[in-house]
Structures are given as C-alpha cells and as structure tokens.
Amino acid sequence: MKHVASIRFIVQRWRELAMRDGYTDHTTVVYAEPVVDGWLPAFTAPNGTQIVARMSAPFPNERAARNSLRDLLQQAHDAGRINLNEHPAAQEQAA
C-alpha cells in the first residue's frame, strides 16, 4: 500500500513504520519515487507500506531525492527523535 505524507510528517511515519523496539529495522528501503517533473523521497517499511514525501517541488534526480530523506533522517537521529541504529539482537544474529 502506498501513502503520501507531507515532508513534515515523514519522521513520524518512519517512527511508526520503520522502527521496532526503539531501533530502525534495517530492511527498510529508502528510494526515490518518479513523478511528472522529477523525483520525490520515499521509503518502503518492512511490512511493505510505501511512504512518499509530498513536497512543493520534486527533486531533479533520484540521488538528490534519496539524499534529502537520508539527511532529514540523520538530523532527526542527531536530535534524538529517532534511532537509526540497528537493534543489538539483530547485530548479534548477523555475527
């Protein structure tokens, strides 16, 4: 299922859909959604839900759109609003 959300609410949607037990599920995929005039930042949550950021103007290329979401999420992580780290149990299983 695909949803469109204002860029203002992307961090909230990330918290709801991409995080488990206070950590980001690293199966979440950040991508760029093609639109008529360019690209919008988006992500697919582990449950398959797609969230596309609604913005006033799209980005000119995929990389710029993905980087904008990456930067937004990093700022939210640095501010303590989300945790981009993988759950320690998942890290132990990978080892």
GIWO-V260503 format. One record per residue. N is the residue number from 1. RES is the residue in three letters. PSI is psi in radians with two decimals (none if undefined). Layout:
N/RES/PSI
N/RES/PSI
This chain:
1/MET/2.35
2/LYS/2.30
3/HIS/2.59
4/VAL/2.29
5/ALA/2.53
6/SER/2.51
7/ILE/-0.46
8/ARG/-0.48
9/PHE/0.12
10/ILE/-0.72
11/VAL/-0.70
12/GLN/-0.77
13/ARG/-0.66
14/TRP/-0.81
15/ARG/-0.71
16/GLU/-0.67
17/LEU/-0.50
18/ALA/-0.08
19/MET/2.51
20/ARG/2.27
21/ASP/0.58
22/GLY/0.08
23/TYR/2.66
24/THR/2.32
25/ASP/2.04
26/HIS/0.14
27/THR/-0.08
28/THR/2.38
29/VAL/2.15
30/VAL/2.30
31/TYR/-3.12
32/ALA/2.28
33/GLU/2.16
34/PRO/2.39
35/VAL/3.07
36/VAL/-0.83
37/ASP/0.24
38/GLY/-2.35
39/TRP/2.50
40/LEU/2.50
41/PRO/2.56
42/ALA/2.90
43/PHE/2.69
44/THR/2.11
45/ALA/2.86
46/PRO/-0.48
47/ASN/0.04
48/GLY/-0.12
49/THR/2.29
50/GLN/2.31
51/ILE/2.14
52/VAL/2.29
53/ALA/2.16
54/ARG/2.25
55/MET/2.87
56/SER/-0.54
57/ALA/2.42
58/PRO/2.87
59/PHE/2.68
60/PRO/-0.37
61/ASN/2.91
62/GLU/-0.79
63/ARG/-0.76
64/ALA/-0.70
65/ALA/-0.82
66/ARG/-0.75
67/ASN/-0.62
68/SER/-0.72
69/LEU/-0.73
70/ARG/-0.80
71/ASP/-0.72
72/LEU/-0.79
73/LEU/-0.66
74/GLN/-0.71
75/GLN/-0.74
76/ALA/-0.66
77/HIS/-0.84
78/ASP/-0.54
79/ALA/-0.05
80/GLY/0.20
81/ARG/-0.50
82/ILE/2.92
83/ASN/2.01
84/LEU/-0.05
85/ASN/2.64
86/GLU/2.58
87/HIS/2.35
88/PRO/-0.59
89/ALA/-0.66
90/ALA/-0.64
91/GLN/-0.68
92/GLU/-0.65
93/GLN/-0.58
94/ALA/-0.43
95/ALA/none
